[in-house]
Amino acid sequence: MPNILLVNPKLMRPPVTPVALDHIGQHLRDGGFGVELLDLAFAPSAPVLGEEAPTPPLPRGEGRGEGAWAAAGAGEGTLTRPPPAGDLSPRERPPAPHPKANMLASVEAAMDEALRREWLLVAVTVRNVDDSFAASRDFCLGRTKGLIGRIRAGTDAPVVLGGVGFSIFPHAALAFCEAPYAIRGEGEEPLLRLARCLADGTPVDGVPGLLALRDGRLVLDNPPFRHDLAAMPPWRRDVVDNPRYLAEGGQVGFESKRGCPRRCTYCADPVAKGSALVARTPAQVADELDALLRQGVDVFHTCDAEFNVPRSHALAVCEELARRRLGDRIRWYAYAVPDGFDDELAAAMQRAGCVGIDFTADHTEPQMLAALGRSHTIADLRRAAAACHACRIPFMFDLLLGGPGETRDSLRRCIEALKEINPSRVGTSLGIRLYPGTPLVERLRKRGQAPFRSAEKEPVPFSDEELLLRPTYYIEPSLGPDAPDYVRSLIGGDERFLFPSGAEGAANYNYNDNSALCEAIRRGARGAFWDILRREAKSGPHTGNSRKRE
């Protein structure tokens, strides 16, 4: 029986469950292949892999009045590229280590041991191209490229890329990483078909979603595959070490549907996951959570783009979880939109075991919501907040500030309104990550704005994918270079607001290697990262710097 190696290269802390590898590994095993997982998330996080040399910035744009393209602070007028580089106390005891836990001493040792064996193919997931965080712009793909180079030097098996991050930039990411194959979009059935072709020595041309490079040239670019999720077998979740992810990451992910039909101007979910919703049945979701509960996993977070889109499906899932009394035994968190969120849905989620909701609020000002392609109003935010308060569900409003047309007055009114609405936490981001294929990028390109033209006002000779592969952010230039300081002054030390900082402990919104967050999980805290930080602030946070060690 041919064997396949799955690799999770994500070294960020706290670790986030590679749910896709769980699904793909099971599908391959059910198809007759041997599968092993090399999960580098649990290897020591010292920088051990080769990284590429820094890349200089692209040519300057005109600057003021056309958008600032810097990572921290507005007004630079240039595209910059970074160097590659309810309390749960009864459940806050880490489970016993998984018997299959990988205790290898380093990333190199883990890779060397795995590559001594013969593999049909090596599949590497690219969940993140970067950390999607303007203040740090950590370009994770640079390290993944180094890892792929090490794999290719150690085995003759073809490397196959995939994952949600990869699927945003499929052509640029494949060329950058120099892998022979990649799968764009959903990967379960396409990877199985590719494996069968390679095992049988038959042509791979018909594999859906497959991209292929030959001598640096793209020779295959097939459209992605969409699964009928309701017809798929139960997901056993026995490939990934989920108990360890609970112990070291504080939560384990699950999904109730795929795709997103909404048209938020900045969001890459419809690009990577498809714009049509494909839902699982409520019984499938309940079966999966019950299987994980039998493994000792009882704290979860949804991986849906938005759990309550559509609202009817969210209600049906909640009713099934409550009917099976899973809500008495598990705790879970969800991403949700404020549109149509009301007392009925809040109560249904509470009965099903939901203990926290992260709403993609983005803003409160009508003109900014319109610029971001959002359909809710401040009245919807107030209604959602009231429903959560009534059910005693902690909740966060995520803000996305600094978009086209933002002013200091709109920033002030937004933050003042959020203080009055009184969410449990407010996640405050300044700067919008630009993704290819999104309405915002299309709008900026049509206007000929930087970074889509050179200093000579000629179009930049790169595709959107190539241009935006490295972290690229829009920050409204009229806000001025001290925009972060201004936002911080508006927050005024209010502990409900999380904002990026290297030294603010439980108030630091950068989850990537946040020392307060990592320490709380080590001590046994479980839940969504924002809620762990909320509880840390209430109980007296562990203060420390957020250091990059990945």
Solvent accessible surface area in square Angstrom, and as a share of the most:
residue,aa,sasa,rsa
1,M,161,0.72
2,P,58,0.37
3,N,47,0.24
4,I,0,0.00
5,L,4,0.02
6,L,0,0.00
7,V,0,0.00
8,N,5,0.02
9,P,17,0.11
10,K,28,0.12
11,L,6,0.03
12,M,16,0.07
13,R,39,0.14
14,P,7,0.04
15,P,7,0.04
16,V,44,0.25
17,T,8,0.05
18,P,9,0.05
19,V,14,0.08
20,A,52,0.40
21,L,5,0.03
22,D,1,0.01
23,H,2,0.01
24,I,23,0.12
25,G,0,0.00
26,Q,4,0.02
27,H,33,0.15
28,L,0,0.00
29,R,86,0.32
30,D,80,0.41
31,G,24,0.23
32,G,41,0.40
33,F,15,0.06
34,G,11,0.10
35,V,9,0.05
36,E,77,0.34
37,L,43,0.21
38,L,10,0.05
39,D,12,0.06
40,L,1,0.00
41,A,2,0.02
42,F,23,0.10
43,A,8,0.06
44,P,69,0.44
45,S,14,0.09
46,A,54,0.42
47,P,99,0.62
48,V,44,0.25
49,L,16,0.08
50,G,53,0.51
51,E,72,0.32
52,E,39,0.18
53,A,78,0.60
54,P,97,0.61
55,T,44,0.25
56,P,98,0.62
57,P,84,0.53
58,L,21,0.10
59,P,71,0.45
60,R,150,0.55
61,G,14,0.14
62,E,89,0.40
63,G,9,0.09
64,R,151,0.55
65,G,66,0.63
66,E,38,0.17
67,G,0,0.00
68,A,0,0.00
69,W,2,0.01
70,A,8,0.06
71,A,10,0.08
72,A,74,0.57
73,G,5,0.04
74,A,1,0.00
75,G,11,0.11
76,E,96,0.43
77,G,4,0.04
78,T,13,0.08
79,L,3,0.02
80,T,35,0.20
81,R,42,0.15
82,P,4,0.03
83,P,82,0.52
84,P,8,0.05
85,A,45,0.35
86,G,42,0.41
87,D,88,0.45
88,L,2,0.01
89,S,72,0.46
90,P,96,0.60
91,R,47,0.17
92,E,43,0.19
93,R,185,0.68
94,P,75,0.47
95,P,35,0.22
96,A,82,0.64
97,P,118,0.74
98,H,44,0.20
99,P,129,0.81
100,K,156,0.66
101,A,23,0.18
102,N,46,0.24
103,M,154,0.69
104,L,55,0.28
105,A,83,0.64
106,S,30,0.19
107,V,0,0.00
108,E,52,0.23
109,A,38,0.30
110,A,3,0.02
111,M,0,0.00
112,D,58,0.30
113,E,87,0.39
114,A,14,0.11
115,L,20,0.10
116,R,182,0.66
117,R,101,0.37
118,E,154,0.69
119,W,20,0.07
120,L,34,0.17
121,L,0,0.00
122,V,0,0.00
123,A,9,0.07
124,V,2,0.01
125,T,13,0.08
126,V,3,0.02
127,R,93,0.34
128,N,36,0.18
129,V,7,0.04
130,D,5,0.02
131,D,21,0.11
132,S,62,0.40
133,F,26,0.11
134,A,12,0.09
135,A,56,0.44
136,S,35,0.22
137,R,42,0.15
138,D,12,0.06
139,F,0,0.00
140,C,11,0.07
141,L,0,0.00
142,G,0,0.00
143,R,14,0.05
144,T,10,0.06
145,K,56,0.24
146,G,18,0.17
147,L,1,0.00
148,I,1,0.01
149,G,41,0.40
150,R,83,0.30
151,I,2,0.01
152,R,114,0.42
153,A,94,0.73
154,G,39,0.38
155,T,23,0.13
156,D,154,0.80
157,A,13,0.10
158,P,34,0.21
159,V,1,0.00
160,V,2,0.01
161,L,3,0.01
162,G,14,0.13
163,G,21,0.20
164,V,54,0.31
165,G,4,0.04
166,F,0,0.00
167,S,3,0.02
168,I,23,0.12
169,F,1,0.00
170,P,7,0.04
171,H,62,0.28
172,A,8,0.06
173,A,0,0.00
174,L,1,0.00
175,A,59,0.46
176,F,35,0.15
177,C,4,0.02
178,E,101,0.45
179,A,1,0.01
180,P,25,0.16
181,Y,19,0.07
182,A,0,0.00
183,I,6,0.03
184,R,49,0.18
185,G,21,0.20
186,E,20,0.09
187,G,12,0.12
188,E,4,0.02
189,E,30,0.14
190,P,0,0.00
191,L,6,0.03
192,L,9,0.04
193,R,91,0.33
194,L,0,0.00
195,A,0,0.00
196,R,107,0.39
197,C,25,0.15
198,L,48,0.24
199,A,46,0.36
200,D,104,0.54
201,G,69,0.67
202,T,68,0.39
203,P,107,0.67
204,V,18,0.10
205,D,89,0.46
206,G,70,0.68
207,V,3,0.02
208,P,20,0.13
209,G,0,0.00
210,L,0,0.00
211,L,0,0.00
212,A,1,0.01
213,L,23,0.11
214,R,97,0.35
215,D,158,0.82
216,G,71,0.68
217,R,162,0.59
218,L,66,0.33
219,V,61,0.35
220,L,30,0.15
221,D,63,0.32
222,N,25,0.13
223,P,99,0.62
224,P,68,0.43
225,F,50,0.21
226,R,83,0.30
227,H,13,0.06
228,D,92,0.48
229,L,2,0.01
230,A,50,0.39
231,A,79,0.61
232,M,23,0.10
233,P,67,0.42
234,P,83,0.52
235,W,11,0.04
236,R,100,0.36
237,R,1,0.00
238,D,67,0.34
239,V,18,0.10
240,V,4,0.02
241,D,19,0.10
242,N,0,0.00
243,P,10,0.06
244,R,33,0.12
245,Y,0,0.00
246,L,6,0.03
247,A,22,0.17
248,E,68,0.30
249,G,0,0.00
250,G,0,0.00
251,Q,28,0.12
252,V,1,0.00
253,G,8,0.07
254,F,1,0.00
255,E,20,0.09
256,S,0,0.00
257,K,4,0.02
258,R,28,0.10
259,G,3,0.03
260,C,9,0.06
261,P,65,0.41
262,R,47,0.17
263,R,151,0.55
264,C,17,0.10
265,T,23,0.13
266,Y,34,0.13
267,C,36,0.22
268,A,8,0.06
269,D,34,0.18
270,P,23,0.14
271,V,58,0.33
272,A,8,0.07
273,K,59,0.25
274,G,19,0.18
275,S,69,0.45
276,A,60,0.47
277,L,57,0.28
278,V,32,0.19
279,A,39,0.30
280,R,6,0.02
281,T,50,0.29
282,P,35,0.22
283,A,43,0.34
284,Q,24,0.11
285,V,0,0.00
286,A,0,0.00
287,D,56,0.29
288,E,2,0.01
289,L,0,0.00
290,D,34,0.18
291,A,17,0.13
292,L,0,0.00
293,L,34,0.17
294,R,176,0.64
295,Q,60,0.27
296,G,39,0.37
297,V,0,0.00
298,D,24,0.12
299,V,0,0.00
300,F,0,0.00
301,H,17,0.07
302,T,2,0.01
303,C,47,0.28
304,D,3,0.02
305,A,20,0.15
306,E,19,0.09
307,F,1,0.00
308,N,7,0.04
309,V,20,0.12
310,P,57,0.36
311,R,75,0.27
312,S,80,0.51
313,H,23,0.10
314,A,0,0.00
315,L,25,0.12
316,A,36,0.28
317,V,1,0.01
318,C,1,0.00
319,E,103,0.46
320,E,25,0.11
321,L,1,0.00
322,A,34,0.26
323,R,166,0.61
324,R,71,0.26
325,R,166,0.61
326,L,1,0.00
327,G,8,0.07
328,D,82,0.42
329,R,112,0.41
330,I,0,0.00
331,R,54,0.20
332,W,1,0.00
333,Y,0,0.00
334,A,0,0.00
335,Y,86,0.33
336,A,0,0.00
337,V,2,0.01
338,P,0,0.00
339,D,36,0.19
340,G,42,0.40
341,F,0,0.00
342,D,41,0.21
343,D,92,0.47
344,E,102,0.46
345,L,0,0.00
346,A,0,0.00
347,A,28,0.22
348,A,3,0.02
349,M,0,0.00
350,Q,83,0.37
351,R,143,0.52
352,A,0,0.00
353,G,3,0.03
354,C,3,0.02
355,V,20,0.11
356,G,0,0.00
357,I,0,0.00
358,D,8,0.04
359,F,0,0.00
360,T,32,0.19
361,A,0,0.00
362,D,6,0.03
363,H,0,0.00
364,T,3,0.02
365,E,22,0.10
366,P,100,0.63
367,Q,87,0.39
368,M,1,0.00
369,L,6,0.03
370,A,75,0.58
371,A,20,0.16
372,L,1,0.00
373,G,31,0.30
374,R,17,0.06
375,S,82,0.53
376,H,5,0.02
377,T,72,0.42
378,I,55,0.28
379,A,50,0.39
380,D,23,0.12
381,L,0,0.00
382,R,102,0.37
383,R,113,0.41
384,A,0,0.00
385,A,3,0.02
386,A,59,0.46
387,A,0,0.00
388,C,0,0.00
389,H,83,0.37
390,A,77,0.60
391,C,18,0.11
392,R,210,0.77
393,I,7,0.03
394,P,14,0.09
395,F,1,0.00
396,M,1,0.00
397,F,0,0.00
398,D,29,0.15
399,L,4,0.02
400,L,28,0.14
401,L,0,0.00
402,G,0,0.00
403,G,0,0.00
404,P,12,0.08
405,G,47,0.45
406,E,1,0.00
407,T,64,0.37
408,R,82,0.30
409,D,75,0.39
410,S,0,0.00
411,L,0,0.00
412,R,84,0.31
413,R,93,0.34
414,C,0,0.00
415,I,1,0.00
416,E,91,0.41
417,A,17,0.13
418,L,0,0.00
419,K,62,0.26
420,E,112,0.50
421,I,14,0.07
422,N,70,0.36
423,P,1,0.01
424,S,26,0.17
425,R,9,0.03
426,V,1,0.00
427,G,0,0.00
428,T,0,0.00
429,S,30,0.19
430,L,16,0.08
431,G,5,0.05
432,I,1,0.01
433,R,14,0.05
434,L,1,0.01
435,Y,32,0.12
436,P,9,0.06
437,G,43,0.41
438,T,2,0.01
439,P,29,0.19
440,L,3,0.02
441,V,0,0.00
442,E,78,0.35
443,R,75,0.27
444,L,2,0.01
445,R,84,0.31
446,K,176,0.74
447,R,146,0.53
448,G,23,0.22
449,Q,19,0.08
450,A,1,0.01
451,P,7,0.04
452,F,6,0.02
453,R,38,0.14
454,S,14,0.09
455,A,49,0.38
456,E,126,0.57
457,K,122,0.52
458,E,107,0.48
459,P,99,0.62
460,V,8,0.05
461,P,117,0.73
462,F,76,0.32
463,S,58,0.37
464,D,31,0.16
465,E,28,0.12
466,E,86,0.39
467,L,0,0.00
468,L,0,0.00
469,L,12,0.06
470,R,13,0.05
471,P,0,0.00
472,T,1,0.01
473,Y,6,0.02
474,Y,8,0.03
475,I,1,0.00
476,E,21,0.10
477,P,4,0.02
478,S,83,0.53
479,L,2,0.01
480,G,12,0.12
481,P,85,0.53
482,D,66,0.34
483,A,1,0.00
484,P,30,0.19
485,D,88,0.46
486,Y,44,0.17
487,V,0,0.00
488,R,90,0.33
489,S,74,0.48
490,L,31,0.15
491,I,10,0.05
492,G,60,0.58
493,G,73,0.70
494,D,31,0.16
495,E,105,0.47
496,R,55,0.20
497,F,5,0.02
498,L,0,0.00
499,F,9,0.04
500,P,22,0.14
501,S,28,0.18
502,G,43,0.41
503,A,72,0.56
504,E,73,0.33
505,G,2,0.02
506,A,6,0.04
507,A,30,0.23
508,N,3,0.01
509,Y,23,0.09
510,N,15,0.08
511,Y,57,0.22
512,N,11,0.06
513,D,7,0.03
514,N,2,0.01
515,S,20,0.13
516,A,0,0.00
517,L,0,0.00
518,C,33,0.19
519,E,35,0.16
520,A,1,0.00
521,I,3,0.02
522,R,166,0.61
523,R,122,0.45
524,G,2,0.02
525,A,14,0.11
526,R,1,0.00
527,G,0,0.00
528,A,1,0.01
529,F,20,0.08
530,W,7,0.02
531,D,0,0.00
532,I,1,0.01
533,L,0,0.00
534,R,24,0.09
535,R,24,0.09
536,E,11,0.05
537,A,26,0.20
538,K,134,0.57
539,S,91,0.59
540,G,47,0.45
541,P,54,0.34
542,H,77,0.34
543,T,100,0.58
544,G,26,0.25
545,N,80,0.41
546,S,23,0.15
547,R,126,0.46
548,K,89,0.38
549,R,104,0.38
550,E,27,0.12
